[in-house]
């Protein structure tokens, strides 16, 4: 095959003799060929020069430069050794894409692949969208019934980096990532999985800077029933469904729930079901700092309790249970004009019974009472005109002294309480 330079097309070679299997190219065909090149532009011209018969044989209208190869890799290569792009697609009409990548057939392969090698900075694929018109810089769609995602991002290798990172900058309103699920099919607006043995979270969200706002906000609107946030922990391994941690020098809580709706409802509700042992809510306070494991406040003029415990059913158990171990302090400390109000019968472990043997005038009980108030009442007939004379208190006991000797065994009850 021989060629010659055509005036007006520097560097473009016009084929004088046909390649094997192609019809001869007449001079009038060359003029038509050059016209096709001029109409298609430089990018199409480069392709058309490789296959002039394909261009000349195309139907009337704007030419489409096509290069078909069963074994070339790549079929089309754009290379720039300077500072510009290796390949650029431009569409200036009322509709159409600048670059369209399409992969058909049953074989593996992608419609478009972006590759960035070497050590220089840059992206494998960069999508830029300028101007005031609406539209995304990058949009991915997956259609039809086959399996597959609209977008899939994979980061492998030992170097640091994310599978997908999104950033929203400047003052305009908008989100770094937004997930939307429409239609009647089952699915989520955002679904995040963490697999493998390495430490990490399924979702890790950071809020930095001086701007106001929560680290995570979840809203549920509409009339359908459902939670704004549902957290489930599955499997046999230990772990909480939700854990709130507050660190640093600022004030705040690990978990806070607010409810300002006029409809009935709670700010925080916890439910524990099933045969396994466990509590609906458990609260631990550790460290040397001052603070309660559970603190309940009731403000404003509304009726109600600061803390309410209710136990129904026939199973054994208390509506409210408090225990203080290994240190000074009370299991329950009540402060107020009325420190304690009990409706119903009361039980105290420091209430008990003792007896004075027949022929005796005193009895000792093994309860420390050195600084306590002790009340004693005779509850059976002593058989003689005797009564309680005085109480002798000690560190580990107290002794009941009567005014005389009893003629029969006499039972008494006692109550031991301590002053504040």
C-alpha positions as CSV (number, residue, x, y, z in Angstrom):
1,X,0.0,0.0,0.0
2,X,1.4,3.4,-1.0
3,X,0.2,6.8,0.2
4,X,0.6,10.5,-0.3
5,X,0.1,13.7,1.7
6,X,-3.1,15.6,0.8
7,X,-2.9,19.4,1.0
8,X,-4.8,20.8,3.9
9,X,-4.5,17.7,6.1
10,X,-1.0,17.8,7.6
11,X,0.1,14.4,8.6
12,X,-3.0,12.6,7.1
13,X,-2.1,9.9,4.7
14,X,-4.6,9.2,1.8
15,X,-4.5,5.7,0.5
16,X,-3.6,5.5,-3.2
17,X,-3.7,1.7,-3.5
18,X,-6.3,-0.4,-1.8
19,X,-5.5,-2.9,0.9
20,X,-6.2,-6.5,0.2
21,X,-9.9,-7.1,-0.2
22,X,-10.9,-3.4,-0.7
23,X,-12.2,-1.9,-4.0
24,X,-9.9,0.6,-5.7
25,X,-10.2,4.2,-4.5
26,X,-10.9,6.6,-7.4
27,X,-10.0,10.3,-7.4
28,X,-13.7,11.2,-6.9
29,X,-13.8,8.8,-4.1
30,X,-10.9,10.5,-2.4
31,X,-12.7,13.9,-2.7
32,X,-15.7,12.3,-1.0
33,X,-13.4,10.7,1.5
34,X,-11.8,14.0,2.4
35,X,-15.3,15.6,2.7
36,X,-16.2,12.8,5.2
37,X,-13.1,13.5,7.2
38,X,-13.8,17.2,7.3
39,X,-17.4,16.7,8.5
40,X,-16.5,14.1,11.1
41,X,-13.7,16.1,12.7
42,X,-10.1,15.2,13.6
43,X,-11.0,12.4,16.0
44,X,-13.1,10.6,13.4
45,X,-10.6,11.4,10.7
46,X,-7.9,9.5,12.4
47,X,-10.2,6.4,12.5
48,X,-11.5,6.9,9.0
49,X,-8.0,7.0,7.6
50,X,-7.5,3.5,8.8
51,X,-10.7,2.2,7.0
52,X,-11.7,4.6,4.1
53,X,-14.0,2.0,2.5
54,X,-16.1,1.9,5.7
55,X,-16.6,5.6,5.6
56,X,-17.3,5.8,1.8
57,X,-19.8,2.9,2.1
58,X,-21.7,4.4,5.0
59,X,-25.3,5.6,4.3
60,X,-25.9,9.3,3.4
61,X,-25.9,11.8,6.3
62,X,-23.3,12.7,8.9
63,X,-20.5,10.2,8.7
64,X,-19.8,7.8,11.6
65,X,-16.1,6.7,11.8
66,X,-15.9,3.1,12.7
67,X,-12.9,0.8,13.2
68,X,-13.5,-2.9,13.7
69,X,-10.8,-5.3,14.7
70,X,-11.0,-8.9,15.9
71,X,-7.6,-8.9,17.6
72,X,-6.3,-5.3,18.1
73,X,-5.7,-4.4,21.7
74,X,-6.8,-1.7,22.1
75,X,-9.1,-1.2,19.1
76,X,-8.6,2.6,19.5
77,X,-5.7,4.3,21.2
78,X,-5.4,8.0,21.9
79,X,-2.0,9.0,23.2
80,X,-0.7,12.4,24.3
81,X,2.8,12.9,25.5
82,X,2.3,16.5,26.5
83,X,-0.1,18.0,29.0
84,X,-3.5,17.4,27.3
85,X,-5.8,14.5,27.3
86,X,-5.1,11.3,25.4
87,X,-8.6,11.2,24.1
88,X,-11.4,13.7,24.2
89,X,-15.1,13.3,23.2
90,X,-17.1,16.5,22.5
91,X,-20.8,16.9,21.9
92,X,-22.1,20.4,21.2
93,X,-25.6,19.7,19.9
94,X,-28.9,19.9,21.7
95,X,-28.5,16.3,23.0
96,X,-25.9,13.6,23.2
97,X,-23.0,12.5,25.2
98,X,-19.4,13.6,24.9
99,X,-18.2,10.0,25.3
100,X,-20.2,6.8,25.1
101,X,-18.8,3.5,26.1
102,X,-20.7,0.3,25.3
103,X,-20.0,-3.4,25.9
104,X,-22.3,-5.9,24.3
105,X,-22.3,-9.7,24.0
106,X,-22.1,-12.4,26.6
107,X,-18.3,-12.1,27.3
108,X,-16.9,-10.4,30.4
109,X,-15.9,-6.8,30.0
110,X,-16.9,-3.2,30.9
111,X,-18.4,-0.5,28.9
112,X,-15.8,2.0,30.1
113,X,-12.6,1.3,32.1
114,X,-10.4,4.0,33.6
115,X,-6.8,3.2,34.5
116,X,-4.2,5.4,36.2
117,X,-0.8,3.9,36.7
118,X,2.6,5.1,38.0
119,X,3.3,7.2,41.1
120,X,1.8,10.6,40.0
121,X,-1.3,12.0,41.5
122,X,-4.6,11.7,39.7
123,X,-7.7,9.6,39.2
124,X,-8.5,6.5,37.2
125,X,-11.7,8.2,36.2
126,X,-12.6,11.9,36.9
127,X,-16.1,13.3,36.1
128,X,-16.4,17.1,36.1
129,X,-19.7,19.0,35.7
130,X,-19.6,22.8,35.3
131,X,-22.2,25.4,34.6
132,X,-25.5,26.3,36.2
133,X,-27.5,23.5,34.6
134,X,-28.7,20.6,36.6
135,X,-26.9,17.3,36.3
136,X,-24.4,15.1,38.0
137,X,-20.7,14.9,37.4
138,X,-21.0,11.1,37.3
139,X,-24.1,9.1,37.1
140,X,-24.4,5.3,37.0
141,X,-27.5,3.4,36.1
142,X,-28.2,-0.4,36.1
143,X,-31.3,-1.4,34.1
144,X,-33.2,-4.6,33.3
145,X,-33.7,-7.6,35.5
146,X,-30.1,-8.9,35.8
147,X,-28.2,-8.8,39.1
148,X,-25.8,-5.9,39.6
149,X,-25.3,-2.5,41.2
150,X,-25.6,0.9,39.8
151,X,-22.2,1.7,41.3
152,X,-19.6,-0.6,42.7
153,X,-16.3,0.6,44.1
154,X,-13.4,-1.7,45.1
155,X,-10.2,-0.7,46.8
156,X,-7.7,-3.5,47.2
157,X,-4.0,-3.6,48.2
158,X,-2.3,-2.8,51.5
159,X,-2.1,0.9,51.0
160,X,-4.5,3.3,52.8
161,X,-7.6,4.3,51.0
162,X,-11.3,3.9,50.7
163,X,-13.5,1.9,48.4
164,X,-15.6,4.9,47.9
165,X,-15.1,8.5,49.1
166,X,-17.5,11.3,48.5
167,X,-17.0,15.0,49.5
168,X,-19.2,18.0,49.3
169,X,-17.4,21.3,49.6
170,X,-18.1,25.1,49.5
171,X,-21.2,26.9,50.7
172,X,-23.8,25.3,48.6
173,X,-26.5,23.1,50.1
174,X,-26.1,19.4,49.5
175,X,-24.9,16.1,50.9
176,X,-21.6,14.3,50.4
177,X,-23.6,11.0,50.0
178,X,-27.3,10.6,49.4
179,X,-29.0,7.3,49.0
180,X,-32.6,7.1,47.8
181,X,-34.8,4.0,47.4
182,X,-38.0,4.4,45.5
183,X,-40.7,2.0,44.2
184,X,-42.6,-0.8,46.0
185,X,-39.8,-3.3,46.0
186,X,-38.0,-4.3,49.2
187,X,-34.8,-2.4,49.7
188,X,-33.0,0.3,51.6
189,X,-31.9,3.8,50.8
190,X,-28.4,2.8,52.1
191,X,-27.1,-0.6,52.8
192,X,-23.6,-1.1,54.3
193,X,-21.9,-4.4,54.9
194,X,-18.6,-5.0,56.8
195,X,-17.2,-8.5,56.4
196,X,-13.9,-10.2,57.1
197,X,-11.9,-10.7,60.3
198,X,-10.3,-7.2,60.4
199,X,-11.4,-4.7,62.9
200,X,-13.7,-2.0,61.7
201,X,-17.3,-0.7,61.5
202,X,-20.0,-1.3,58.9
203,X,-20.4,2.5,59.0
204,X,-18.1,5.0,60.6
205,X,-19.3,8.6,60.4
206,X,-17.3,11.7,61.5
207,X,-18.5,15.2,62.2
208,X,-15.7,17.7,62.5
209,X,-15.3,21.4,62.5
210,X,-17.1,24.2,64.4
211,X,-20.3,23.9,62.5
212,X,-23.4,22.9,64.4
213,X,-25.1,19.6,63.7
214,X,-25.1,16.0,64.9
215,X,-22.7,13.4,63.7
216,X,-25.6,11.3,62.4
217,X,-29.2,12.4,61.9
218,X,-31.9,10.0,60.8
219,X,-35.4,11.1,59.9
220,X,-38.5,9.1,59.3
221,X,-41.4,10.9,57.7
222,X,-44.8,9.9,56.4
223,X,-47.8,8.0,57.8
224,X,-46.3,4.5,57.7
225,X,-45.4,3.0,61.0
226,X,-41.7,2.5,61.6
227,X,-38.6,3.6,63.4
228,X,-36.3,6.4,62.4
229,X,-33.5,4.1,63.5
230,X,-33.5,0.3,63.9
231,X,-30.3,-1.4,65.1
232,X,-30.1,-5.2,65.3
233,X,-27.2,-7.3,66.5
234,X,-27.3,-10.9,65.3
235,X,-25.2,-14.0,65.9
236,X,-23.8,-15.7,69.0
237,X,-21.0,-13.4,69.7
238,X,-21.2,-10.9,72.5
239,X,-22.0,-7.3,71.6
240,X,-24.6,-4.6,71.9
241,X,-27.1,-3.6,69.2
242,X,-26.3,0.0,69.9
243,X,-23.6,1.7,71.9
244,X,-23.2,5.4,72.5
245,X,-19.8,6.8,73.6
246,X,-19.0,10.4,74.5
247,X,-15.3,11.2,74.9
248,X,-13.3,14.4,75.1
249,X,-13.5,17.4,77.4
250,X,-16.9,18.7,76.2
251,X,-20.1,18.1,78.0
252,X,-22.7,15.8,76.7
253,X,-24.2,12.3,76.9
254,X,-23.4,9.0,75.3
255,X,-27.0,8.5,74.2
256,X,-29.8,11.0,74.3
257,X,-33.4,10.7,73.2
258,X,-35.9,13.5,72.7
259,X,-39.6,13.4,72.0
260,X,-41.6,16.6,71.7
261,X,-44.6,15.2,69.9
262,X,-48.1,15.8,71.4
263,X,-48.8,12.1,70.7
264,X,-48.1,9.5,73.5
265,X,-44.6,8.1,73.3
266,X,-41.3,8.0,75.1
267,X,-38.0,9.6,74.4
268,X,-36.2,6.3,74.9
269,X,-37.8,2.9,75.1
270,X,-36.0,-0.4,75.6
271,X,-37.5,-3.9,75.4
272,X,-35.9,-7.2,76.3
273,X,-37.7,-10.4,75.2
274,X,-36.9,-14.1,75.0
275,X,-35.9,-16.7,77.6
276,X,-32.3,-15.4,77.9
277,X,-31.2,-13.6,81.0
278,X,-30.8,-9.9,80.7
279,X,-32.2,-6.4,81.3
280,X,-34.1,-4.0,79.2
281,X,-31.8,-1.3,80.3
282,X,-28.5,-1.6,82.1
283,X,-26.5,1.4,83.1
284,X,-22.9,1.4,84.3
285,X,-20.9,4.3,85.8
286,X,-17.2,3.8,86.1
287,X,-14.2,5.9,86.9
288,X,-13.5,8.3,89.8
289,X,-15.6,11.2,88.5
290,X,-18.8,12.2,90.2
291,X,-22.0,11.0,88.6
292,X,-24.9,8.6,88.9
293,X,-25.3,5.3,87.0
294,X,-28.9,6.4,86.3
295,X,-30.2,9.9,86.7
296,X,-33.8,10.8,86.1
297,X,-35.1,14.4,85.9
298,X,-38.7,15.7,85.6
299,X,-39.0,19.3,84.7
300,X,-41.8,21.9,84.1
301,X,-45.4,21.7,85.3
302,X,-46.5,18.4,83.7
303,X,-47.7,15.7,86.0
304,X,-45.7,12.5,86.3
305,X,-42.7,10.9,88.0
306,X,-39.0,11.5,87.5
307,X,-38.6,7.7,87.7
308,X,-41.4,5.2,87.2
309,X,-41.1,1.4,87.6
310,X,-43.9,-1.0,86.8
311,X,-43.9,-4.8,87.1
312,X,-47.0,-6.7,86.0
313,X,-47.6,-10.4,85.7
314,X,-47.4,-13.3,88.1
315,X,-43.6,-13.8,87.8
316,X,-41.5,-13.0,90.9
317,X,-39.7,-9.7,90.8
318,X,-39.7,-6.1,91.9
319,X,-40.8,-3.0,90.0
320,X,-37.7,-1.2,91.2
321,X,-34.6,-2.7,92.7
322,X,-31.6,-0.8,94.1
323,X,-28.4,-2.2,95.6
324,X,-25.3,-0.6,97.0
325,X,-22.2,-2.8,97.6
326,X,-18.7,-2.3,98.9
327,X,-18.6,1.2,100.2
328,X,-20.5,3.9,102.1
329,X,-23.8,5.1,100.7
330,X,-27.4,4.1,100.5
331,X,-29.0,1.8,97.9
332,X,-31.8,4.5,97.7
333,X,-31.3,8.1,98.8
334,X,-34.5,10.1,98.9
335,X,-34.4,13.8,99.4
336,X,-37.3,16.2,99.7
337,X,-39.9,17.8,102.0
338,X,-41.3,14.3,102.0
339,X,-38.3,12.0,101.6
340,X,-40.2,8.7,101.3
341,X,-43.8,7.9,100.6
342,X,-45.0,4.3,100.8
343,X,-48.5,3.3,99.8
344,X,-48.9,-0.2,101.0
345,X,-47.1,-2.4,103.4
346,X,-43.4,-2.1,104.0
347,X,-40.7,-4.6,104.7
348,X,-37.3,-3.9,106.3
349,X,-34.5,-6.4,106.9
350,X,-33.8,-4.6,110.2
351,X,-37.2,-5.5,111.5
352,X,-37.3,-8.9,113.3
353,X,-38.4,-10.9,116.2
354,X,-36.7,-12.2,119.3
355,X,-37.8,-13.8,122.7
356,X,-37.0,-13.6,126.4
357,X,-36.8,-17.1,127.9
358,X,-39.0,-18.0,130.9
359,X,-37.4,-16.9,134.1
360,X,-35.2,-14.3,132.4
361,X,-35.5,-10.5,132.3
362,X,-33.3,-9.8,129.2
363,X,-32.5,-11.1,125.7
364,X,-29.7,-10.3,123.1
365,X,-30.2,-9.9,119.3
366,X,-27.3,-10.1,116.9
367,X,-27.7,-6.8,115.1
368,X,-25.2,-4.0,115.4
369,X,-26.8,-0.9,116.9
370,X,-24.2,1.2,118.5
371,X,-25.4,4.4,116.7
372,X,-28.9,3.2,115.8
373,X,-32.4,3.8,117.0
374,X,-34.0,0.6,118.3
375,X,-37.6,0.1,119.1
376,X,-38.9,-3.0,120.9
377,X,-42.5,-4.2,121.5
378,X,-43.6,-7.2,123.5
379,X,-46.1,-9.1,121.4
380,X,-47.0,-12.0,123.7
381,X,-48.1,-12.1,127.3
382,X,-45.1,-12.3,129.6
383,X,-47.2,-13.8,132.4
384,X,-46.3,-11.0,134.8
385,X,-46.5,-7.2,135.0
386,X,-43.3,-6.5,133.2
387,X,-42.4,-4.1,130.4
388,X,-39.3,-3.0,128.4
389,X,-37.0,-1.0,130.6
390,X,-34.2,0.0,128.3
391,X,-32.1,-1.1,125.3
392,X,-28.4,-1.7,125.6
393,X,-26.7,-1.0,122.3
394,X,-23.3,-2.4,121.0
395,X,-21.4,-2.6,117.8
396,X,-22.7,-6.0,116.8
397,X,-25.7,-6.6,119.1
398,X,-28.3,-5.0,121.2
399,X,-29.8,-6.3,124.5
400,X,-33.4,-5.9,125.6
401,X,-33.8,-5.3,129.4
402,X,-37.2,-5.8,131.0
403,X,-38.5,-4.4,134.3
404,X,-38.8,-7.9,135.7
405,X,-38.6,-11.6,135.1
406,X,-41.1,-13.3,132.8
407,X,-42.9,-16.5,133.8
408,X,-43.2,-17.8,130.2
409,X,-41.2,-17.4,127.0
410,X,-42.1,-13.9,125.8
411,X,-41.8,-12.9,122.1
412,X,-40.9,-9.3,121.1
413,X,-40.5,-7.5,117.7
414,X,-37.8,-4.9,117.0
415,X,-37.0,-2.1,114.5
416,X,-33.5,-0.8,114.0
417,X,-33.0,2.4,112.0
418,X,-30.1,4.8,111.6
419,X,-30.1,8.5,111.7
420,X,-28.9,10.6,108.7
